[in-house]
Amino acid sequence: MAFSLRSSMGASENWVLMTLMLLLCGLFGYIIYDAVMVTAAELLQRLLVISPLLIIIKVHWLSTMPSSSCLSFLLPGSNPSDIHRAGGSPWGVAVVLAIIFVLISYQPSLQSIIS
């Protein structure tokens, strides 16, 4: 006794069914991808907003460490007091970063004023 496995659908129905399944999978994949990208963009935007503050805190922390610390890394031929002679206070750096942040944030408005 041999059983024959026959599909009740023809080749054209199978092709239509596969095409519809691929379209549905693509649509759901796009919806999920879009949601993930929106969430990632929001998180990245928050990180970019606080990154200047994190950089200032890190520079301040590194500048207050004792010179005998194991994290003290100097470039060859540099003097540890060169950083103080270079000038620029942390507040000046913070103001420059704030000005750059404002200029980037309002770039479209500033371009319409200039043009």
C-alpha positions in Angstrom: 0.0 0.0 0.0 1.6 3.2 -1.1 0.3 6.5 0.0 0.6 9.4 -2.3 1.0 12.8 -0.7 -0.8 15.2 -2.8 -1.3 18.8 -2.1 -4.8 20.1 -2.6 -3.3 23.4 -3.8 -1.6 23.8 -7.2 1.8 25.5 -7.9 0.3 28.9 -8.5 -1.6 28.8 -5.1 1.7 27.9 -3.4 3.5 30.7 -5.1 0.8 33.2 -4.0 0.8 31.9 -0.4 4.6 32.1 -0.2 4.6 35.6 -1.6 2.0 36.7 0.9 4.0 35.1 3.8 7.1 36.9 2.7 5.3 40.2 2.4 3.8 39.8 5.9 7.2 38.8 7.4 8.8 41.8 5.7 6.1 44.1 7.1 6.4 42.8 10.6 10.2 42.9 10.4 10.1 46.6 9.3 7.7 47.5 12.1 9.9 45.8 14.7 13.0 47.3 13.1 11.4 50.8 13.1 10.5 50.5 16.8 14.0 49.3 17.8 15.6 52.1 15.8 13.4 54.8 17.4 14.2 53.5 20.9 18.0 53.4 20.0 17.9 56.9 18.6 16.2 58.3 21.8 18.8 56.6 24.0 21.7 57.8 21.8 20.3 61.3 21.8 20.3 61.4 25.6 23.8 60.1 25.6 25.0 62.8 23.2 23.3 65.5 25.4 25.1 64.4 28.5 28.5 63.4 26.9 30.1 66.9 27.3 29.3 66.8 31.0 30.8 63.3 31.3 33.9 64.5 29.5 34.3 67.4 31.8 33.9 65.3 34.9 36.4 62.7 33.5 39.0 65.4 32.7 38.5 67.0 36.2 38.9 63.5 37.8 42.0 62.8 35.9 43.5 66.2 36.6 43.0 65.9 40.4 44.6 62.4 40.6 48.1 62.3 42.2 50.9 62.1 39.7 52.2 58.9 41.3 48.9 57.1 40.5 49.0 54.0 38.3 46.6 55.8 35.8 49.0 58.5 35.2 49.9 58.2 31.6 52.1 60.8 30.1 53.3 61.1 26.5 57.1 60.7 26.1 58.9 63.9 26.4 56.1 65.8 28.1 56.2 67.6 31.4 53.4 67.1 33.9 53.1 70.8 34.5 52.6 71.6 30.7 48.9 71.2 31.1 48.7 74.1 33.5 50.8 76.3 31.3 48.5 75.6 28.3 45.7 77.6 30.0 42.0 77.2 29.8 39.9 76.5 32.8 37.3 73.7 33.0 34.6 76.4 33.0 36.0 77.8 29.8 35.8 74.4 28.2 32.3 74.0 29.5 31.2 77.3 28.0 32.8 76.4 24.6 31.0 73.0 24.7 27.7 74.6 25.6 28.1 77.1 22.7 28.8 74.2 20.3 25.8 72.3 21.6 23.5 75.3 21.1 24.9 75.9 17.6 24.3 72.3 16.6 20.8 72.2 18.2 19.6 75.4 16.4 21.5 74.8 13.2 18.4 74.8 10.9 17.2 78.1 12.5 20.6 79.7 12.2 20.9 78.6 8.5 17.5 80.2 7.7 18.7 83.5 9.4 22.0 83.5 7.5 20.5 82.6 4.1 
